[in-house]
Amino acid sequence: MLQMMSRNEDGSKLARFTYGVPLAHKSGDVDRSRTDCGVFTLPARVVVCVLTRDNVDTRYWTDAEGNAVIGRIGEAVVRAWRTPTPARPQ
């Protein structure tokens, strides 16, 4: 299942601001709702599921409010669970 979900090409939600962190996910859009649920491959596998409903912005485009909110949640997850890069000696 993860292998199949890793081929999702929707980069407008959870994957939007994660800059190459592996993500197997299933996204969706319907009327006033946007969803994306997936598994980030970080030092630990992190499962994330975000669902919005009653969105005022119902446009089906990348910068729609629901997509942007889900994208920022994905970014926050990666920042919280990513292994920090060691500082370079000066």
PDB file of N, CA, C and O in Angstrom:
ATOM      1  N   MET A   1       0.815  -1.178   0.000  1.00  0.00           N
ATOM      2  CA  MET A   1       0.000   0.000   0.000  1.00  0.00           C
ATOM      3  C   MET A   1       0.873   1.260   0.000  1.00  0.00           C
ATOM      4  O   MET A   1       0.604   2.206  -0.741  1.00  0.00           O
ATOM      5  N   LEU A   2       1.914   1.268   0.832  1.00  0.00           N
ATOM      6  CA  LEU A   2       2.800   2.440   0.871  1.00  0.00           C
ATOM      7  C   LEU A   2       3.461   2.683  -0.480  1.00  0.00           C
ATOM      8  O   LEU A   2       3.613   3.829  -0.903  1.00  0.00           O
ATOM      9  N   GLN A   3       3.848   1.620  -1.148  1.00  0.00           N
ATOM     10  CA  GLN A   3       4.484   1.771  -2.465  1.00  0.00           C
ATOM     11  C   GLN A   3       3.515   2.418  -3.453  1.00  0.00           C
ATOM     12  O   GLN A   3       3.903   3.301  -4.219  1.00  0.00           O
ATOM     13  N   MET A   4       2.270   1.984  -3.437  1.00  0.00           N
ATOM     14  CA  MET A   4       1.284   2.566  -4.335  1.00  0.00           C
ATOM     15  C   MET A   4       1.029   4.033  -3.979  1.00  0.00           C
ATOM     16  O   MET A   4       0.964   4.884  -4.867  1.00  0.00           O
ATOM     17  N   MET A   5       0.886   4.329  -2.689  1.00  0.00           N
ATOM     18  CA  MET A   5       0.616   5.702  -2.262  1.00  0.00           C
ATOM     19  C   MET A   5       1.806   6.623  -2.505  1.00  0.00           C
ATOM     20  O   MET A   5       1.627   7.834  -2.638  1.00  0.00           O
ATOM     21  N   SER A   6       3.003   6.081  -2.566  1.00  0.00           N
ATOM     22  CA  SER A   6       4.189   6.911  -2.805  1.00  0.00           C
ATOM     23  C   SER A   6       4.239   7.456  -4.237  1.00  0.00           C
ATOM     24  O   SER A   6       5.048   8.333  -4.539  1.00  0.00           O
ATOM     25  N   ARG A   7       3.390   6.946  -5.103  1.00  0.00           N
ATOM     26  CA  ARG A   7       3.338   7.428  -6.495  1.00  0.00           C
ATOM     27  C   ARG A   7       2.332   8.564  -6.687  1.00  0.00           C
ATOM     28  O   ARG A   7       2.124   9.015  -7.813  1.00  0.00           O
ATOM     29  N   ASN A   8       1.715   9.027  -5.619  1.00  0.00           N
ATOM     30  CA  ASN A   8       0.762  10.137  -5.706  1.00  0.00           C
ATOM     31  C   ASN A   8       1.492  11.377  -6.224  1.00  0.00           C
ATOM     32  O   ASN A   8       2.535  11.754  -5.690  1.00  0.00           O
ATOM     33  N   GLU A   9       0.955  11.997  -7.240  1.00  0.00           N
ATOM     34  CA  GLU A   9       1.606  13.169  -7.848  1.00  0.00           C
ATOM     35  C   GLU A   9       1.014  14.497  -7.393  1.00  0.00           C
ATOM     36  O   GLU A   9       1.385  15.544  -7.923  1.00  0.00           O
ATOM     37  N   ASP A  10       0.106  14.478  -6.426  1.00  0.00           N
ATOM     38  CA  ASP A  10      -0.501  15.717  -5.939  1.00  0.00           C
ATOM     39  C   ASP A  10       0.462  16.381  -4.961  1.00  0.00           C
ATOM     40  O   ASP A  10       0.583  15.949  -3.815  1.00  0.00           O
ATOM     41  N   GLY A  11       1.131  17.409  -5.403  1.00  0.00           N
ATOM     42  CA  GLY A  11       2.080  18.126  -4.558  1.00  0.00           C
ATOM     43  C   GLY A  11       1.498  19.401  -3.963  1.00  0.00           C
ATOM     44  O   GLY A  11       2.245  20.241  -3.464  1.00  0.00           O
ATOM     45  N   SER A  12       0.179  19.560  -4.007  1.00  0.00           N
ATOM     46  CA  SER A  12      -0.431  20.806  -3.559  1.00  0.00           C
ATOM     47  C   SER A  12      -0.802  20.810  -2.081  1.00  0.00           C
ATOM     48  O   SER A  12      -1.213  21.845  -1.557  1.00  0.00           O
ATOM     49  N   LYS A  13      -0.666  19.675  -1.399  1.00  0.00           N
ATOM     50  CA  LYS A  13      -1.112  19.602  -0.002  1.00  0.00           C
ATOM     51  C   LYS A  13       0.055  19.207   0.896  1.00  0.00           C
ATOM     52  O   LYS A  13       0.999  19.987   1.025  1.00  0.00           O
ATOM     53  N   LEU A  14       0.034  18.031   1.523  1.00  0.00           N
ATOM     54  CA  LEU A  14       1.081  17.649   2.484  1.00  0.00           C
ATOM     55  C   LEU A  14       2.495  17.743   1.913  1.00  0.00           C
ATOM     56  O   LEU A  14       3.421  18.127   2.627  1.00  0.00           O
ATOM     57  N   ALA A  15       2.670  17.404   0.664  1.00  0.00           N
ATOM     58  CA  ALA A  15       4.009  17.382   0.058  1.00  0.00           C
ATOM     59  C   ALA A  15       4.505  18.761  -0.374  1.00  0.00           C
ATOM     60  O   ALA A  15       5.657  18.903  -0.784  1.00  0.00           O
ATOM     61  N   ARG A  16       3.662  19.759  -0.287  1.00  0.00           N
ATOM     62  CA  ARG A  16       3.942  21.066  -0.888  1.00  0.00           C
ATOM     63  C   ARG A  16       5.215  21.744  -0.379  1.00  0.00           C
ATOM     64  O   ARG A  16       5.994  22.253  -1.184  1.00  0.00           O
ATOM     65  N   PHE A  17       5.441  21.763   0.915  1.00  0.00           N
ATOM     66  CA  PHE A  17       6.591  22.462   1.485  1.00  0.00           C
ATOM     67  C   PHE A  17       7.544  21.510   2.205  1.00  0.00           C
ATOM     68  O   PHE A  17       8.207  21.909   3.162  1.00  0.00           O
ATOM     69  N   THR A  18       7.619  20.269   1.761  1.00  0.00           N
ATOM     70  CA  THR A  18       8.441  19.276   2.466  1.00  0.00           C
ATOM     71  C   THR A  18       9.742  18.987   1.741  1.00  0.00           C
ATOM     72  O   THR A  18      10.574  18.240   2.257  1.00  0.00           O
ATOM     73  N   TYR A  19       9.939  19.544   0.583  1.00  0.00           N
ATOM     74  CA  TYR A  19      11.213  19.566  -0.137  1.00  0.00           C
ATOM     75  C   TYR A  19      11.916  18.222  -0.203  1.00  0.00           C
ATOM     76  O   TYR A  19      13.049  18.075   0.255  1.00  0.00           O
ATOM     77  N   GLY A  20      11.228  17.244  -0.779  1.00  0.00           N
ATOM     78  CA  GLY A  20      11.861  15.962  -1.065  1.00  0.00           C
ATOM     79  C   GLY A  20      11.809  14.919   0.028  1.00  0.00           C
ATOM     80  O   GLY A  20      12.313  13.813  -0.171  1.00  0.00           O
ATOM     81  N   VAL A  21      11.226  15.216   1.165  1.00  0.00           N
ATOM     82  CA  VAL A  21      11.086  14.192   2.206  1.00  0.00           C
ATOM     83  C   VAL A  21      10.116  13.140   1.670  1.00  0.00           C
ATOM     84  O   VAL A  21       9.020  13.493   1.235  1.00  0.00           O
ATOM     85  N   PRO A  22      10.488  11.860   1.687  1.00  0.00           N
ATOM     86  CA  PRO A  22       9.603  10.828   1.156  1.00  0.00           C
ATOM     87  C   PRO A  22       8.253  10.817   1.874  1.00  0.00           C
ATOM     88  O   PRO A  22       8.177  10.878   3.101  1.00  0.00           O
ATOM     89  N   LEU A  23       7.192  10.738   1.069  1.00  0.00           N
ATOM     90  CA  LEU A  23       5.831  10.757   1.580  1.00  0.00           C
ATOM     91  C   LEU A  23       4.972   9.825   0.740  1.00  0.00           C
ATOM     92  O   LEU A  23       4.905   9.968  -0.481  1.00  0.00           O
ATOM     93  N   ALA A  24       4.326   8.887   1.382  1.00  0.00           N
ATOM     94  CA  ALA A  24       3.312   8.054   0.736  1.00  0.00           C
ATOM     95  C   ALA A  24       1.973   8.604   1.217  1.00  0.00           C
ATOM     96  O   ALA A  24       1.709   8.625   2.419  1.00  0.00           O
ATOM     97  N   HIS A  25       1.120   9.052   0.283  1.00  0.00           N
ATOM     98  CA  HIS A  25      -0.106   9.717   0.727  1.00  0.00           C
ATOM     99  C   HIS A  25      -1.251   9.570  -0.249  1.00  0.00           C
ATOM    100  O   HIS A  25      -1.060   9.224  -1.414  1.00  0.00           O
ATOM    101  N   LYS A  26      -2.459   9.842   0.255  1.00  0.00           N
ATOM    102  CA  LYS A  26      -3.672   9.861  -0.552  1.00  0.00           C
ATOM    103  C   LYS A  26      -4.356  11.192  -0.293  1.00  0.00           C
ATOM    104  O   LYS A  26      -4.741  11.492   0.837  1.00  0.00           O
ATOM    105  N   SER A  27      -4.502  11.977  -1.328  1.00  0.00           N
ATOM    106  CA  SER A  27      -5.121  13.293  -1.214  1.00  0.00           C
ATOM    107  C   SER A  27      -6.490  13.277  -1.876  1.00  0.00           C
ATOM    108  O   SER A  27      -6.819  12.372  -2.642  1.00  0.00           O
ATOM    109  N   GLY A  28      -7.285  14.305  -1.563  1.00  0.00           N
ATOM    110  CA  GLY A  28      -8.593  14.374  -2.186  1.00  0.00           C
ATOM    111  C   GLY A  28      -9.197  15.760  -2.109  1.00  0.00           C
ATOM    112  O   GLY A  28      -8.883  16.547  -1.217  1.00  0.00           O
ATOM    113  N   ASP A  29     -10.067  16.042  -3.061  1.00  0.00           N
ATOM    114  CA  ASP A  29     -10.796  17.305  -3.134  1.00  0.00           C
ATOM    115  C   ASP A  29     -12.247  16.987  -3.472  1.00  0.00           C
ATOM    116  O   ASP A  29     -12.520  16.211  -4.388  1.00  0.00           O
ATOM    117  N   VAL A  30     -13.165  17.579  -2.740  1.00  0.00           N
ATOM    118  CA  VAL A  30     -14.577  17.454  -3.075  1.00  0.00           C
ATOM    119  C   VAL A  30     -15.315  18.662  -2.510  1.00  0.00           C
ATOM    120  O   VAL A  30     -15.205  18.971  -1.324  1.00  0.00           O
ATOM    121  N   ASP A  31     -16.057  19.332  -3.358  1.00  0.00           N
ATOM    122  CA  ASP A  31     -16.854  20.493  -2.969  1.00  0.00           C
ATOM    123  C   ASP A  31     -16.101  21.418  -2.020  1.00  0.00           C
ATOM    124  O   ASP A  31     -15.168  22.098  -2.447  1.00  0.00           O
ATOM    125  N   ARG A  32     -16.480  21.460  -0.747  1.00  0.00           N
ATOM    126  CA  ARG A  32     -15.893  22.392   0.222  1.00  0.00           C
ATOM    127  C   ARG A  32     -14.922  21.703   1.167  1.00  0.00           C
ATOM    128  O   ARG A  32     -14.643  22.223   2.248  1.00  0.00           O
ATOM    129  N   SER A  33     -14.405  20.554   0.784  1.00  0.00           N
ATOM    130  CA  SER A  33     -13.473  19.809   1.638  1.00  0.00           C
ATOM    131  C   SER A  33     -12.186  19.491   0.894  1.00  0.00           C
ATOM    132  O   SER A  33     -12.189  19.267  -0.316  1.00  0.00           O
ATOM    133  N   ARG A  34     -11.083  19.475   1.642  1.00  0.00           N
ATOM    134  CA  ARG A  34      -9.777  19.057   1.122  1.00  0.00           C
ATOM    135  C   ARG A  34      -9.182  18.083   2.127  1.00  0.00           C
ATOM    136  O   ARG A  34      -9.316  18.274   3.336  1.00  0.00           O
ATOM    137  N   THR A  35      -8.527  17.040   1.633  1.00  0.00           N
ATOM    138  CA  THR A  35      -7.940  16.042   2.523  1.00  0.00           C
ATOM    139  C   THR A  35      -6.576  15.590   2.006  1.00  0.00           C
ATOM    140  O   THR A  35      -6.295  15.651   0.810  1.00  0.00           O
ATOM    141  N   ASP A  36      -5.753  15.142   2.922  1.00  0.00           N
ATOM    142  CA  ASP A  36      -4.508  14.462   2.578  1.00  0.00           C
ATOM    143  C   ASP A  36      -4.075  13.669   3.805  1.00  0.00           C
ATOM    144  O   ASP A  36      -3.944  14.219   4.898  1.00  0.00           O
ATOM    145  N   CYS A  37      -3.859  12.398   3.616  1.00  0.00           N
ATOM    146  CA  CYS A  37      -3.412  11.514   4.691  1.00  0.00           C
ATOM    147  C   CYS A  37      -2.209  10.752   4.172  1.00  0.00           C
ATOM    148  O   CYS A  37      -2.201  10.292   3.030  1.00  0.00           O
ATOM    149  N   GLY A  38      -1.184  10.620   5.018  1.00  0.00           N
ATOM    150  CA  GLY A  38      -0.003   9.936   4.537  1.00  0.00           C
ATOM    151  C   GLY A  38       0.984   9.577   5.621  1.00  0.00           C
ATOM    152  O   GLY A  38       0.777   9.831   6.808  1.00  0.00           O
ATOM    153  N   VAL A  39       2.071   8.970   5.161  1.00  0.00           N
ATOM    154  CA  VAL A  39       3.156   8.531   6.034  1.00  0.00           C
ATOM    155  C   VAL A  39       4.441   9.186   5.538  1.00  0.00           C
ATOM    156  O   VAL A  39       4.891   8.932   4.421  1.00  0.00           O
ATOM    157  N   PHE A  40       5.028  10.036   6.388  1.00  0.00           N
ATOM    158  CA  PHE A  40       6.328  10.631   6.090  1.00  0.00           C
ATOM    159  C   PHE A  40       7.413   9.682   6.546  1.00  0.00           C
ATOM    160  O   PHE A  40       7.325   9.111   7.633  1.00  0.00           O
ATOM    161  N   THR A  41       8.448   9.506   5.719  1.00  0.00           N
ATOM    162  CA  THR A  41       9.609   8.719   6.105  1.00  0.00           C
ATOM    163  C   THR A  41      10.655   9.673   6.660  1.00  0.00           C
ATOM    164  O   THR A  41      11.432  10.277   5.920  1.00  0.00           O
ATOM    165  N   LEU A  42      10.654   9.790   7.967  1.00  0.00           N
ATOM    166  CA  LEU A  42      11.579  10.646   8.709  1.00  0.00           C
ATOM    167  C   LEU A  42      12.367   9.708   9.620  1.00  0.00           C
ATOM    168  O   LEU A  42      12.293   8.498   9.407  1.00  0.00           O
ATOM    169  N   PRO A  43      13.116  10.177  10.620  1.00  0.00           N
ATOM    170  CA  PRO A  43      13.811   9.244  11.508  1.00  0.00           C
ATOM    171  C   PRO A  43      12.861   8.195  12.093  1.00  0.00           C
ATOM    172  O   PRO A  43      13.277   7.073  12.383  1.00  0.00           O
ATOM    173  N   ALA A  44      11.603   8.555  12.264  1.00  0.00           N
ATOM    174  CA  ALA A  44      10.543   7.608  12.589  1.00  0.00           C
ATOM    175  C   ALA A  44       9.475   7.817  11.522  1.00  0.00           C
ATOM    176  O   ALA A  44       9.392   8.890  10.925  1.00  0.00           O
ATOM    177  N   ARG A  45       8.665   6.802  11.283  1.00  0.00           N
ATOM    178  CA  ARG A  45       7.556   7.013  10.353  1.00  0.00           C
ATOM    179  C   ARG A  45       6.495   7.826  11.071  1.00  0.00           C
ATOM    180  O   ARG A  45       6.077   7.482  12.176  1.00  0.00           O
ATOM    181  N   VAL A  46       6.070   8.891  10.445  1.00  0.00           N
ATOM    182  CA  VAL A  46       5.089   9.781  11.042  1.00  0.00           C
ATOM    183  C   VAL A  46       3.828   9.746  10.175  1.00  0.00           C
ATOM    184  O   VAL A  46       3.871  10.041   8.981  1.00  0.00           O
ATOM    185  N   VAL A  47       2.718   9.383  10.792  1.00  0.00           N
ATOM    186  CA  VAL A  47       1.438   9.323  10.091  1.00  0.00           C
ATOM    187  C   VAL A  47       0.698  10.629  10.323  1.00  0.00           C
ATOM    188  O   VAL A  47       0.566  11.084  11.459  1.00  0.00           O
ATOM    189  N   VAL A  48       0.216  11.228   9.243  1.00  0.00           N
ATOM    190  CA  VAL A  48      -0.481  12.504   9.314  1.00  0.00           C
ATOM    191  C   VAL A  48      -1.779  12.388   8.515  1.00  0.00           C
ATOM    192  O   VAL A  48      -1.794  11.855   7.405  1.00  0.00           O
ATOM    193  N   CYS A  49      -2.851  12.887   9.090  1.00  0.00           N
ATOM    194  CA  CYS A  49      -4.120  12.942   8.373  1.00  0.00           C
ATOM    195  C   CYS A  49      -4.745  14.311   8.629  1.00  0.00           C
ATOM    196  O   CYS A  49      -5.008  14.675   9.775  1.00  0.00           O
ATOM    197  N   VAL A  50      -4.980  15.067   7.560  1.00  0.00           N
ATOM    198  CA  VAL A  50      -5.550  16.403   7.673  1.00  0.00           C
ATOM    199  C   VAL A  50      -6.813  16.452   6.822  1.00  0.00           C
ATOM    200  O   VAL A  50      -6.812  16.079   5.649  1.00  0.00           O
ATOM    201  N   LEU A  51      -7.882  16.920   7.442  1.00  0.00           N
ATOM    202  CA  LEU A  51      -9.159  17.043   6.752  1.00  0.00           C
ATOM    203  C   LEU A  51      -9.705  18.446   6.998  1.00  0.00           C
ATOM    204  O   LEU A  51      -9.766  18.894   8.143  1.00  0.00           O
ATOM    205  N   THR A  52     -10.096  19.133   5.947  1.00  0.00           N
ATOM    206  CA  THR A  52     -10.751  20.424   6.115  1.00  0.00           C
ATOM    207  C   THR A  52     -12.183  20.272   5.624  1.00  0.00           C
ATOM    208  O   THR A  52     -12.468  19.439   4.764  1.00  0.00           O
ATOM    209  N   ARG A  53     -13.073  21.072   6.169  1.00  0.00           N
ATOM    210  CA  ARG A  53     -14.459  21.033   5.688  1.00  0.00           C
ATOM    211  C   ARG A  53     -15.058  22.426   5.777  1.00  0.00           C
ATOM    212  O   ARG A  53     -14.548  23.303   6.475  1.00  0.00           O
ATOM    213  N   ASP A  54     -16.130  22.602   5.064  1.00  0.00           N
ATOM    214  CA  ASP A  54     -16.812  23.898   5.014  1.00  0.00           C
ATOM    215  C   ASP A  54     -15.865  25.025   4.600  1.00  0.00           C
ATOM    216  O   ASP A  54     -15.955  26.142   5.111  1.00  0.00           O
ATOM    217  N   ASN A  55     -14.956  24.720   3.668  1.00  0.00           N
ATOM    218  CA  ASN A  55     -14.031  25.738   3.168  1.00  0.00           C
ATOM    219  C   ASN A  55     -14.802  26.827   2.427  1.00  0.00           C
ATOM    220  O   ASN A  55     -15.672  26.536   1.606  1.00  0.00           O
ATOM    221  N   VAL A  56     -14.477  28.071   2.722  1.00  0.00           N
ATOM    222  CA  VAL A  56     -15.065  29.194   1.996  1.00  0.00           C
ATOM    223  C   VAL A  56     -14.445  29.262   0.600  1.00  0.00           C
ATOM    224  O   VAL A  56     -15.141  29.509  -0.385  1.00  0.00           O
ATOM    225  N   ASP A  57     -13.131  29.040   0.525  1.00  0.00           N
ATOM    226  CA  ASP A  57     -12.408  29.033  -0.752  1.00  0.00           C
ATOM    227  C   ASP A  57     -12.576  27.651  -1.372  1.00  0.00           C
ATOM    228  O   ASP A  57     -11.902  26.704  -0.967  1.00  0.00           O
ATOM    229  N   THR A  58     -13.465  27.528  -2.345  1.00  0.00           N
ATOM    230  CA  THR A  58     -13.771  26.220  -2.947  1.00  0.00           C
ATOM    231  C   THR A  58     -13.084  26.010  -4.290  1.00  0.00           C
ATOM    232  O   THR A  58     -13.417  25.071  -5.013  1.00  0.00           O
ATOM    233  N   ARG A  59     -12.135  26.868  -4.632  1.00  0.00           N
ATOM    234  CA  ARG A  59     -11.450  26.726  -5.922  1.00  0.00           C
ATOM    235  C   ARG A  59     -10.584  25.470  -5.931  1.00  0.00           C
ATOM    236  O   ARG A  59     -10.010  25.090  -4.910  1.00  0.00           O
ATOM    237  N   TYR A  60     -10.500  24.842  -7.079  1.00  0.00           N
ATOM    238  CA  TYR A  60      -9.676  23.654  -7.271  1.00  0.00           C
ATOM    239  C   TYR A  60      -8.330  24.078  -7.875  1.00  0.00           C
ATOM    240  O   TYR A  60      -8.034  23.765  -9.028  1.00  0.00           O
ATOM    241  N   TRP A  61      -7.541  24.776  -7.104  1.00  0.00           N
ATOM    242  CA  TRP A  61      -6.223  25.183  -7.579  1.00  0.00           C
ATOM    243  C   TRP A  61      -5.241  25.103  -6.429  1.00  0.00           C
ATOM    244  O   TRP A  61      -5.643  25.040  -5.267  1.00  0.00           O
ATOM    245  N   THR A  62      -3.971  25.105  -6.740  1.00  0.00           N
ATOM    246  CA  THR A  62      -2.910  24.884  -5.758  1.00  0.00           C
ATOM    247  C   THR A  62      -2.965  25.854  -4.592  1.00  0.00           C
ATOM    248  O   THR A  62      -2.768  25.445  -3.448  1.00  0.00           O
ATOM    249  N   ASP A  63      -3.225  27.123  -4.848  1.00  0.00           N
ATOM    250  CA  ASP A  63      -3.188  28.121  -3.786  1.00  0.00           C
ATOM    251  C   ASP A  63      -4.512  28.295  -3.047  1.00  0.00           C
ATOM    252  O   ASP A  63      -4.664  29.241  -2.275  1.00  0.00           O
ATOM    253  N   ALA A  64      -5.465  27.403  -3.269  1.00  0.00           N
ATOM    254  CA  ALA A  64      -6.715  27.473  -2.507  1.00  0.00           C
ATOM    255  C   ALA A  64      -6.396  27.329  -1.022  1.00  0.00           C
ATOM    256  O   ALA A  64      -5.456  26.625  -0.651  1.00  0.00           O
ATOM    257  N   GLU A  65      -7.168  27.988  -0.184  1.00  0.00           N
ATOM    258  CA  GLU A  65      -6.882  28.058   1.243  1.00  0.00           C
ATOM    259  C   GLU A  65      -6.731  26.680   1.908  1.00  0.00           C
ATOM    260  O   GLU A  65      -5.803  26.480   2.692  1.00  0.00           O
ATOM    261  N   GLY A  66      -7.609  25.747   1.614  1.00  0.00           N
ATOM    262  CA  GLY A  66      -7.520  24.415   2.204  1.00  0.00           C
ATOM    263  C   GLY A  66      -6.211  23.719   1.860  1.00  0.00           C
ATOM    264  O   GLY A  66      -5.592  23.097   2.724  1.00  0.00           O
ATOM    265  N   ASN A  67      -5.790  23.820   0.613  1.00  0.00           N
ATOM    266  CA  ASN A  67      -4.527  23.219   0.192  1.00  0.00           C
ATOM    267  C   ASN A  67      -3.340  23.859   0.898  1.00  0.00           C
ATOM    268  O   ASN A  67      -2.425  23.165   1.341  1.00  0.00           O
ATOM    269  N   ALA A  68      -3.359  25.193   1.004  1.00  0.00           N
ATOM    270  CA  ALA A  68      -2.252  25.905   1.644  1.00  0.00           C
ATOM    271  C   ALA A  68      -2.135  25.541   3.122  1.00  0.00           C
ATOM    272  O   ALA A  68      -1.028  25.365   3.631  1.00  0.00           O
ATOM    273  N   VAL A  69      -3.259  25.428   3.809  1.00  0.00           N
ATOM    274  CA  VAL A  69      -3.240  25.051   5.229  1.00  0.00           C
ATOM    275  C   VAL A  69      -2.670  23.649   5.399  1.00  0.00           C
ATOM    276  O   VAL A  69      -1.829  23.419   6.269  1.00  0.00           O
ATOM    277  N   ILE A  70      -3.120  22.721   4.579  1.00  0.00           N
ATOM    278  CA  ILE A  70      -2.610  21.344   4.664  1.00  0.00           C
ATOM    279  C   ILE A  70      -1.113  21.325   4.354  1.00  0.00           C
ATOM    280  O   ILE A  70      -0.354  20.596   4.993  1.00  0.00           O
ATOM    281  N   GLY A  71      -0.691  22.121   3.380  1.00  0.00           N
ATOM    282  CA  GLY A  71       0.727  22.201   3.044  1.00  0.00           C
ATOM    283  C   GLY A  71       1.568  22.683   4.215  1.00  0.00           C
ATOM    284  O   GLY A  71       2.643  22.141   4.469  1.00  0.00           O
ATOM    285  N   ARG A  72       1.095  23.687   4.923  1.00  0.00           N
ATOM    286  CA  ARG A  72       1.839  24.211   6.083  1.00  0.00           C
ATOM    287  C   ARG A  72       1.873  23.201   7.221  1.00  0.00           C
ATOM    288  O   ARG A  72       2.852  23.152   7.965  1.00  0.00           O
ATOM    289  N   ILE A  73       0.837  22.403   7.373  1.00  0.00           N
ATOM    290  CA  ILE A  73       0.855  21.346   8.388  1.00  0.00           C
ATOM    291  C   ILE A  73       1.911  20.309   8.034  1.00  0.00           C
ATOM    292  O   ILE A  73       2.644  19.852   8.910  1.00  0.00           O
ATOM    293  N   GLY A  74       1.998  19.934   6.767  1.00  0.00           N
ATOM    294  CA  GLY A  74       3.053  19.011   6.331  1.00  0.00           C
ATOM    295  C   GLY A  74       4.436  19.564   6.608  1.00  0.00           C
ATOM    296  O   GLY A  74       5.323  18.839   7.059  1.00  0.00           O
ATOM    297  N   GLU A  75       4.621  20.855   6.335  1.00  0.00           N
ATOM    298  CA  GLU A  75       5.897  21.510   6.604  1.00  0.00           C
ATOM    299  C   GLU A  75       6.230  21.459   8.097  1.00  0.00           C
ATOM    300  O   GLU A  75       7.370  21.180   8.467  1.00  0.00           O
ATOM    301  N   ALA A  76       5.248  21.725   8.949  1.00  0.00           N
ATOM    302  CA  ALA A  76       5.466  21.712  10.400  1.00  0.00           C
ATOM    303  C   ALA A  76       5.837  20.310  10.892  1.00  0.00           C
ATOM    304  O   ALA A  76       6.681  20.167  11.777  1.00  0.00           O
ATOM    305  N   VAL A  77       5.219  19.292  10.333  1.00  0.00           N
ATOM    306  CA  VAL A  77       5.533  17.912  10.721  1.00  0.00           C
ATOM    307  C   VAL A  77       6.985  17.591  10.377  1.00  0.00           C
ATOM    308  O   VAL A  77       7.713  17.030  11.196  1.00  0.00           O
ATOM    309  N   VAL A  78       7.398  17.944   9.175  1.00  0.00           N
ATOM    310  CA  VAL A  78       8.778  17.664   8.758  1.00  0.00           C
ATOM    311  C   VAL A  78       9.774  18.416   9.636  1.00  0.00           C
ATOM    312  O   VAL A  78      10.793  17.851  10.033  1.00  0.00           O
ATOM    313  N   ARG A  79       9.499  19.662   9.940  1.00  0.00           N
ATOM    314  CA  ARG A  79      10.403  20.440  10.806  1.00  0.00           C
ATOM    315  C   ARG A  79      10.497  19.840  12.203  1.00  0.00           C
ATOM    316  O   ARG A  79      11.568  19.842  12.810  1.00  0.00           O
ATOM    317  N   ALA A  80       9.389  19.330  12.711  1.00  0.00           N
ATOM    318  CA  ALA A  80       9.363  18.792  14.069  1.00  0.00           C
ATOM    319  C   ALA A  80      10.062  17.444  14.184  1.00  0.00           C
ATOM    320  O   ALA A  80      10.665  17.153  15.217  1.00  0.00           O
ATOM    321  N   TRP A  81       9.991  16.611  13.136  1.00  0.00           N
ATOM    322  CA  TRP A  81      10.536  15.255  13.241  1.00  0.00           C
ATOM    323  C   TRP A  81      11.826  15.027  12.468  1.00  0.00           C
ATOM    324  O   TRP A  81      12.438  13.968  12.604  1.00  0.00           O
ATOM    325  N   ARG A  82      12.248  15.977  11.673  1.00  0.00           N
ATOM    326  CA  ARG A  82      13.479  15.798  10.898  1.00  0.00           C
ATOM    327  C   ARG A  82      14.681  15.850  11.834  1.00  0.00           C
ATOM    328  O   ARG A  82      14.701  16.628  12.788  1.00  0.00           O
ATOM    329  N   THR A  83      15.680  15.019  11.556  1.00  0.00           N
ATOM    330  CA  THR A  83      16.915  15.047  12.341  1.00  0.00           C
ATOM    331  C   THR A  83      17.649  16.346  12.029  1.00  0.00           C
ATOM    332  O   THR A  83      17.896  16.640  10.860  1.00  0.00           O
ATOM    333  N   PRO A  84      18.003  17.130  13.048  1.00  0.00           N
ATOM    334  CA  PRO A  84      18.703  18.389  12.780  1.00  0.00           C
ATOM    335  C   PRO A  84      20.037  18.154  12.096  1.00  0.00           C
ATOM    336  O   PRO A  84      20.743  17.191  12.397  1.00  0.00           O
ATOM    337  N   THR A  85      20.372  19.031  11.185  1.00  0.00           N
ATOM    338  CA  THR A  85      21.670  18.971  10.520  1.00  0.00           C
ATOM    339  C   THR A  85      22.730  19.536  11.455  1.00  0.00           C
ATOM    340  O   THR A  85      22.572  20.641  11.974  1.00  0.00           O
ATOM    341  N   PRO A  86      23.812  18.786  11.675  1.00  0.00           N
ATOM    342  CA  PRO A  86      24.862  19.324  12.586  1.00  0.00           C
ATOM    343  C   PRO A  86      25.446  20.628  12.038  1.00  0.00           C
ATOM    344  O   PRO A  86      25.602  20.799  10.829  1.00  0.00           O
ATOM    345  N   ALA A  87      25.757  21.518  12.935  1.00  0.00           N
ATOM    346  CA  ALA A  87      26.351  22.808  12.533  1.00  0.00           C
ATOM    347  C   ALA A  87      27.768  22.574  12.018  1.00  0.00           C
ATOM    348  O   ALA A  87      28.492  21.716  12.522  1.00  0.00           O
ATOM    349  N   ARG A  88      28.144  23.338  11.023  1.00  0.00           N
ATOM    350  CA  ARG A  88      29.492  23.237  10.471  1.00  0.00           C
ATOM    351  C   ARG A  88      30.457  23.998  11.380  1.00  0.00           C
ATOM    352  O   ARG A  88      30.125  25.080  11.864  1.00  0.00           O
ATOM    353  N   PRO A  89      31.649  23.441  11.617  1.00  0.00           N
ATOM    354  CA  PRO A  89      32.650  24.193  12.410  1.00  0.00           C
ATOM    355  C   PRO A  89      33.092  25.425  11.636  1.00  0.00           C
ATOM    356  O   PRO A  89      33.196  25.396  10.409  1.00  0.00           O
ATOM    357  N   GLN A  90      33.347  26.492  12.350  1.00  0.00           N
ATOM    358  CA  GLN A  90      33.739  27.735  11.687  1.00  0.00           C
ATOM    359  C   GLN A  90      35.216  27.979  11.795  1.00  0.00           C
ATOM    360  O   GLN A  90      35.715  28.984  11.290  1.00  0.00           O
TER     361      GLN A  90
END
